[in-house]
Amino acid sequence: MKTEYKYRFLILLIMTLGLNVCQSLEAKTPLQFKFRKDHTFRIAQFTDIHWNNTSPKCAQTTALIAHILATEKPDLAILTGDIVTDIPEKEGWLAVTKIFIDAKIPFAVTLGNHDSEREIEREAIFDLLNTLPWFVGEKGPKLYGCGNYTLRVNDSEGQKVAAVLYCIDSNDYPKDKRIGSYDWIKFNQIEWYRKTSDQFTTLNKKMPIPSLMFFHIPLLEFNKVIGKQATVGIKNEAVAASEINSGMFASLVEKRDVMGVFVGHDHDNNYVGVDHDIALAYGQATGYDAYGKFERGSRIIELHEGEFTFDTWIATKSGITDKYQYPAGSKPAEANIDYLPATKLQNMKPGIQFNYFEGSFNSTAELSFAKIKKSGILKNISLEPAAKRDSFGFEFKAWLKIPKKGVYGFYTYSDDGSKLFIDGKEVVNNDGPHDTKRADGEIALDEGFHEFRLLYFEGDSSNELEVGFSSRSIRECKIPEWFFFTK
């Protein structure tokens, strides 16, 4: 090739690449996710599409997905496995993703057990997806499987992360066939989730951020919500989980950020229920080439900014069914509750005041007659000022700054007795000599300062005291120090 033509060719190539980059950037501009002005964020879960590019049913699947995208208007679509399951796979992936590209809907992918059985390996699938506009997933770090990553949703002002979406590869089949038909989420994937969760919690002043998790193969714990009164939906087949429990659910319970887990795999199950405060939900099988009796559809999830709650329902061409509000049993009629008014205060400083007593006590009421041995200010509730291991008591007093009007649940976890009062009203009664145990209560509070008073005594043997709270906007946790103030 002559030099002149080489330069022309290079210029043309650069222009072409530049155009593609611009088009890609233009398409990806909306992909900086944030809550809408009405403080909601909507996700459409499509699962078990089972696309066969040579099947005449592809037209039905395409029409269904396009219909749901047009009617539900999600901010994001997440495809949870078994998406393209027959050859030619590359053409199949391009055809499926074209539905979302044409609709200009951002989409993410987690892979199922059937997605890499034919021509294309899991990493190659993500290599292909990463060339496409509107795709927002990634291969993620070098862990077991491919496609372990997070998607962040900022608040409606775009200032900070307000929700986290975890996408995880639940893998395909165990190498040793003697231990079951399906694989499980591996230890290094769980460790990645734990570290990532801790990082987000630390950035959020040690408060968990409302989160959801998406993958394909259900956990064994999906069996535990069947038959519960608050469970919504239908179970028409056995839960085809791994026979090995690698501890994914235990980590979710411990980290307390993930509100719900959304899977596919079992086409004739579409129920959602709660176990240990975590919603376990099946999507609705989407593809017309997939087995199953349900009408093809999608599970819709709507998050609410600043709240540990979401709404979900099944969307099909026939309409909406199986509406469900997380957490089950929450009180939607909070507007009819009498709220304790807040106290207007100025010149407050962080801290909680304590009075320390010594003596043999059998109830918190006896502290009123005891002589104060020590007083002071702490950052948070603590037994560290105690000069003895047994036979002592504390009174903690502060102003608790409530960030948002609502119904708040409080608990004390103590050995021995404890009592909690808010604005002079008894909220938690965990009094009397006893081993470590928990007691709960709730109260409706306006936004602002409320008087906090906690009584505690230790008799003999071990001593322990933990005080926590929760609301629709705060996942249950120990009360952080920055909620306490003194005059």
C-alpha positions in Angstrom: 0.0 0.0 0.0 1.4 3.4 -0.9 2.2 5.9 1.9 -0.6 8.3 0.8 -3.2 5.5 0.9 -1.8 4.3 4.3 -2.4 7.7 5.8 -5.9 7.9 4.3 -6.7 4.5 5.6 -5.4 5.4 9.1 -7.4 8.7 9.2 -10.5 6.9 8.1 -9.9 4.2 10.8 -9.4 6.8 13.5 -12.5 8.7 12.4 -14.5 5.5 12.4 -13.2 4.5 15.9 -13.8 8.0 17.1 -17.3 7.9 15.9 -18.0 4.6 17.6 -16.5 5.9 20.9 -18.7 9.0 20.7 -21.7 6.9 20.0 -20.8 4.6 22.9 -20.2 7.5 25.3 -23.4 9.2 24.1 -25.3 5.9 24.8 -23.7 5.5 28.2 -24.3 9.0 29.4 -27.6 8.0 31.3 -25.7 5.1 32.9 -24.7 7.1 35.9 -27.6 5.8 37.9 -29.5 7.9 40.4 -32.9 7.9 42.0 -35.7 9.7 40.1 -37.0 13.0 41.3 -39.9 11.1 43.0 -37.2 9.2 44.9 -37.8 5.8 43.2 -35.5 3.6 41.1 -37.1 0.8 39.1 -35.5 -2.5 38.0 -36.9 -5.1 35.5 -35.5 -8.6 36.1 -35.7 -10.9 33.1 -34.7 -14.5 33.6 -34.4 -17.8 31.8 -34.9 -16.3 28.3 -33.4 -19.5 26.8 -32.9 -17.8 23.5 -32.5 -20.1 20.4 -31.7 -17.8 17.5 -33.2 -20.3 15.0 -36.6 -20.6 16.9 -39.8 -18.9 15.6 -40.6 -18.2 19.3 -37.9 -15.5 19.4 -40.4 -13.0 18.0 -42.8 -13.7 20.9 -40.0 -13.2 23.5 -38.8 -10.0 21.8 -42.3 -8.6 21.7 -42.8 -9.5 25.4 -39.6 -7.8 26.6 -40.2 -4.8 24.4 -43.8 -4.5 25.9 -42.5 -4.7 29.5 -39.8 -2.1 28.8 -42.3 0.2 27.3 -45.0 -0.2 29.9 -42.9 -0.5 33.1 -40.2 2.0 32.0 -37.4 0.6 34.2 -34.3 2.6 34.9 -32.3 -0.7 34.6 -32.8 -4.2 33.3 -31.0 -7.2 34.9 -30.9 -10.5 33.1 -30.4 -13.3 35.6 -29.0 -16.2 33.7 -29.8 -18.9 31.1 -30.1 -16.2 28.5 -28.7 -17.6 25.3 -28.7 -21.4 25.5 -28.4 -22.7 21.9 -26.2 -22.1 18.9 -25.4 -19.9 17.2 -24.6 -18.2 20.5 -22.9 -15.0 19.4 -25.8 -14.2 17.1 -28.2 -15.0 19.9 -26.5 -12.6 22.3 -26.5 -9.9 19.7 -30.2 -10.5 19.0 -31.2 -10.5 22.7 -29.2 -7.4 23.6 -30.5 -5.5 20.6 -33.9 -5.4 22.3 -32.5 -3.3 25.2 -30.2 -1.3 22.9 -33.1 -0.3 20.7 -35.2 0.6 23.7 -32.2 2.6 25.2 -32.5 0.8 28.5 -29.3 0.1 30.4 -28.9 -3.6 31.1 -26.7 -5.9 33.2 -26.1 -9.6 33.1 -25.5 -12.5 35.5 -24.9 -15.9 33.9 -26.7 -19.1 34.4 -25.7 -22.8 34.3 -26.7 -23.1 30.6 -25.1 -20.0 29.3 -21.6 -21.5 28.6 -22.5 -25.0 27.6 -22.0 -24.6 23.9 -19.6 -22.4 21.9 -18.7 -19.5 24.1 -17.0 -19.5 27.5 -18.2 -17.2 30.3 -15.3 -14.7 29.9 -15.9 -14.5 26.1 -19.6 -13.7 26.7 -18.5 -10.6 28.8 -15.9 -9.7 26.2 -18.8 -9.5 23.6 -21.1 -7.7 26.0 -18.5 -5.1 26.8 -18.4 -4.0 23.1 -22.1 -3.1 23.2 -23.8 0.2 24.1 -26.1 0.3 27.1 -24.4 -2.7 28.7 -23.4 -1.7 32.3 -22.0 -5.0 33.7 -18.4 -6.1 33.8 -16.2 -9.2 34.3 -15.3 -8.0 37.8 -12.3 -9.0 39.8 -10.5 -12.3 39.3 -12.7 -14.5 41.3 -14.5 -17.8 40.7 -16.9 -17.5 37.8 -17.2 -14.3 35.7 -19.4 -11.3 36.3 -19.1 -10.5 40.0 -19.6 -6.7 40.2 -21.6 -3.9 41.8 -23.8 -1.2 40.3 -24.2 2.0 42.4 -27.4 4.1 42.5 -26.8 7.7 43.7 -29.3 9.7 45.5 -31.7 11.9 43.5 -29.3 14.8 43.8 -26.4 12.7 42.5 -24.3 13.4 45.5 -23.7 10.1 47.2 -24.4 6.3 46.9 -27.9 5.6 48.0 -28.3 2.0 46.9 -26.0 -0.9 45.8 -26.9 -3.7 43.4 -24.7 -6.8 43.6 -24.4 -9.1 40.6 -22.8 -12.5 41.2 -22.1 -15.5 39.1 -23.7 -18.5 40.8 -21.6 -20.7 38.5 -22.9 -23.9 36.7 -22.0 -27.5 37.7 -19.8 -29.0 40.4 -16.7 -30.9 39.1 -17.5 -33.7 41.4 -20.9 -35.0 40.3 -21.3 -37.0 43.6 -22.1 -33.7 45.4 -25.2 -32.6 43.5 -26.4 -31.3 40.2 -25.7 -27.6 40.6 -22.7 -25.5 41.7 -22.6 -22.9 44.4 -21.2 -19.4 45.1 -17.6 -19.9 46.1 -15.7 -18.7 49.2 -13.6 -16.0 47.3 -16.9 -14.6 45.9 -18.4 -14.4 49.4 -15.2 -12.8 50.7 -15.4 -10.2 47.9 -19.0 -9.4 48.8 -18.1 -9.1 52.5 -15.2 -6.7 51.9 -17.2 -4.7 49.4 -20.1 -4.4 51.8 -17.8 -3.3 54.5 -16.3 -0.6 52.3 -19.8 0.8 51.4 -20.8 0.7 55.0 -17.7 2.6 56.1 -18.3 5.3 53.5 -21.8 5.6 54.8 -20.8 6.5 58.4 -20.8 2.8 59.4 -24.4 2.4 58.4 -25.4 -0.3 55.8 -26.6 1.0 52.5 -29.8 -0.5 51.1 -28.8 -3.2 48.7 -30.1 -6.0 46.4 -28.4 -9.0 45.0 -28.9 -10.8 41.7 -27.8 -14.3 40.5 -29.2 -17.4 38.8 -29.2 -20.5 41.0 -31.3 -20.2 44.2 -29.9 -20.7 47.7 -31.0 -23.6 49.9 -32.7 -21.0 52.1 -35.4 -20.5 49.4 -37.0 -23.6 50.9 -37.5 -21.8 54.3 -40.0 -19.2 53.1 -42.4 -21.7 51.5 -45.7 -21.8 53.3 -45.1 -18.7 55.4 -48.2 -16.5 55.7 -46.5 -13.4 54.3 -45.0 -15.3 51.2 -46.5 -14.2 47.9 -46.5 -16.2 44.7 -46.5 -19.9 43.6 -44.2 -22.9 44.1 -44.8 -25.5 41.4 -41.5 -27.3 41.5 -38.7 -28.2 43.9 -36.0 -25.6 44.7 -33.1 -26.7 42.4 -30.3 -25.3 44.6 -26.9 -26.6 45.2 -26.7 -29.3 47.8 -23.8 -27.5 49.4 -24.4 -24.5 51.6 -21.2 -22.4 51.2 -22.5 -19.6 53.6 -23.6 -16.9 51.2 -26.9 -16.3 53.1 -25.1 -16.3 56.5 -22.9 -13.4 55.2 -26.0 -11.5 54.0 -27.6 -11.9 57.5 -24.4 -10.7 59.1 -23.7 -7.7 56.9 -27.3 -6.5 57.0 -27.2 -4.4 53.8 -28.9 -6.7 51.3 -32.7 -6.5 51.5 -33.5 -9.0 48.8 -32.0 -11.8 46.7 -33.4 -12.3 43.1 -32.8 -15.5 41.1 -34.2 -17.6 38.3 -33.4 -21.2 37.3 -36.7 -22.8 38.5 -39.2 -21.6 35.8 -42.3 -22.9 37.7 -41.6 -20.9 40.9 -42.3 -17.2 41.2 -42.7 -16.6 44.9 -41.1 -14.1 47.3 -40.9 -14.4 51.0 -38.7 -13.3 53.9 -36.2 -15.2 56.1 -34.1 -13.5 58.7 -35.1 -10.1 57.3 -34.0 -10.9 53.8 -36.4 -11.3 50.9 -35.8 -14.4 48.7 -37.5 -13.9 45.4 -37.8 -15.7 42.1 -38.1 -13.8 38.8 -40.8 -14.7 36.3 -39.5 -16.9 33.4 -39.3 -14.7 30.3 -38.5 -16.8 27.3 -41.1 -18.6 25.2 -38.5 -21.4 24.5 -38.2 -22.1 28.2 -40.2 -24.8 30.0 -42.8 -23.7 32.5 -46.5 -23.2 33.0 -46.5 -19.5 34.0 -47.3 -16.7 31.6 -44.0 -15.3 30.4 -43.0 -12.1 32.1 -40.7 -10.1 34.3 -40.3 -9.3 38.0 -40.2 -5.5 38.7 -38.5 -4.1 41.7 -38.9 -0.5 42.8 -36.5 0.9 45.4 -37.2 4.0 47.6 -34.5 6.4 48.2 -33.2 6.5 51.7 -35.3 3.6 52.9 -34.8 -0.1 53.6 -37.9 -1.0 51.7 -38.9 -1.9 48.2 -42.0 -2.9 46.2 -42.1 -5.7 43.7 -44.6 -7.3 41.4 -44.8 -9.6 38.3 -45.5 -7.9 35.0 -46.8 -9.8 32.0 -48.7 -8.8 28.8 -51.9 -9.6 30.8 -51.0 -7.0 33.5 -49.6 -6.8 37.0 -49.9 -9.6 39.7 -48.4 -10.7 43.0 -47.7 -7.2 44.5 -45.4 -7.4 47.5 -44.0 -4.8 49.8 -40.7 -5.4 51.7 -40.5 -5.8 54.6 -43.5 -8.0 54.9 -45.7 -6.8 57.7 -44.5 -3.2 57.6 -47.1 -0.6 58.5 -48.2 1.4 55.4 -50.6 3.5 57.4 -48.0 5.4 59.4 -49.7 8.7 58.6 -52.5 7.7 61.1 -50.0 7.3 64.0 -49.5 9.9 66.7 -45.8 11.0 66.6 -43.9 12.3 69.7 -42.9 15.9 68.9 -39.2 16.7 68.8 -37.6 19.3 71.1 -35.9 22.3 69.5 -32.4 22.6 70.8 -29.3 24.6 69.9 -25.6 24.5 70.8 -25.5 20.8 71.1 -22.3 18.7 71.2 -21.8 15.0 70.5 -21.8 12.6 73.4 -23.8 10.7 76.0 -23.8 11.4 79.7 -23.4 8.5 82.2 -23.9 8.0 85.9 -22.1 5.0 87.4 -23.3 3.1 90.5 -22.1 0.2 92.6 -24.2 -2.3 94.6 -26.3 -5.4 94.4 -29.4 -4.6 92.2 -32.3 -6.8 91.2 -34.1 -4.2 89.0 -33.3 -0.9 87.2 -35.7 0.9 89.6 -33.2 0.4 92.4 -30.7 2.6 90.7 -32.8 5.6 91.7 -31.8 5.1 95.3 -28.1 4.3 94.7 -25.2 6.8 95.2 -23.5 8.0 92.1 -19.8 6.8 92.1 -18.8 8.4 88.9 -20.2 10.6 86.1 -18.9 11.8 82.8 -19.4 12.0 79.0 -18.8 9.2 76.5 -19.0 9.0 72.8 -21.4 6.1 72.9 -23.0 3.6 75.3 -20.2 1.6 76.9 -19.5 -0.3 80.1 -15.8 0.7 80.1 -16.2 3.2 83.0 -17.2 0.3 85.4 -14.6 -0.3 88.1 -15.9 -3.8 88.8 -16.9 -6.8 86.7 -20.1 -7.4 88.8 -22.5 -5.6 91.1 -22.8 -2.2 89.3 -25.2 -0.1 87.3 -25.4 2.7 84.8 -27.7 5.5 83.8 -27.1 6.9 80.3 -28.8 10.1 79.2 -28.6 12.0 75.9 -30.6 13.7 73.2 -31.2 11.3 70.3 -31.3 13.1 66.9 -33.9 11.4 64.8 -33.1 12.0 61.1 -36.5 11.4 59.6 -40.1 11.2 60.9 -41.2 7.6 61.3 -41.8 4.5 63.4 -38.6 3.4 65.1 -37.9 0.0 66.6 -35.5 -0.2 69.5 -33.9 -3.2 71.2 -31.6 -3.8 74.2 -29.5 -6.9 74.4 -28.3 -7.2 78.0 -27.0 -9.3 80.9 -28.5 -8.4 83.3 -31.4 -6.0 83.3 -32.0 -2.9 81.1 -34.8 -0.4 80.4 -35.0 2.2 77.6 -37.1 5.4 77.7 -37.7 7.9 74.9 -39.2 11.3 75.9 -40.1 9.7 79.2 -42.0 6.8 77.7 -40.9 3.2 78.3 -40.0 1.7 75.0 -38.0 -1.5 75.9 -38.3 -3.5 79.1 -35.6 -6.0 79.5 -35.4 -5.7 83.3 -34.6 -8.1 86.1 -31.7 -10.6 86.7 -31.2 -12.8 83.6 -28.6 -14.2 81.2 -28.0 -12.4 78.0 -31.3 -11.8 76.2 -33.0 -9.4 73.9 -36.1 -7.3 74.3 -37.8 -5.0 71.7 -40.2 -2.1 71.4 -41.2 0.6 69.0 -42.3 4.3 69.1 -43.3 6.9 66.5 -41.0 10.0 66.5 -40.9 13.3 64.7 -37.7 14.4 63.1 -35.4 16.2 65.5 -34.1 15.8 69.1 -35.7 13.3 71.6 -34.7 12.6 75.2 -32.9 9.3 75.5 -32.5 7.5 78.9 -31.2 4.0 79.4 -30.9 2.1 82.7 -28.7 -1.0 83.2 -27.5 -3.1 86.0 -25.1 -6.1 86.2 -25.5 -8.7 89.0 -22.9 -11.4 88.7 -21.1 -13.6 86.1 -20.8 -12.1 82.6 -21.9 -8.5 81.7 -23.2 -7.3 78.3 -25.1 -4.4 76.9 -26.0 -3.5 73.3 -28.7 -1.0 72.2 -29.9 -0.7 68.6 -32.6 0.7 66.5 -34.2 0.5 63.0 -36.8 2.2 60.8 -37.8 2.2 57.2 -34.7 4.3 56.4 -32.3 2.6 58.8 -31.5 -1.1 58.8 -31.3 -2.5 62.3 -27.9 -1.8 63.9 -26.3 -0.6 67.1 -27.0 3.1 67.5 -24.0 4.9 66.1 -22.3 7.6 68.2 -23.2 10.5 66.0 -26.9 10.1 66.9 -26.2 11.1 70.5 -25.9 14.7 71.7 -25.6 16.6 75.0 -26.3 20.2 75.9 
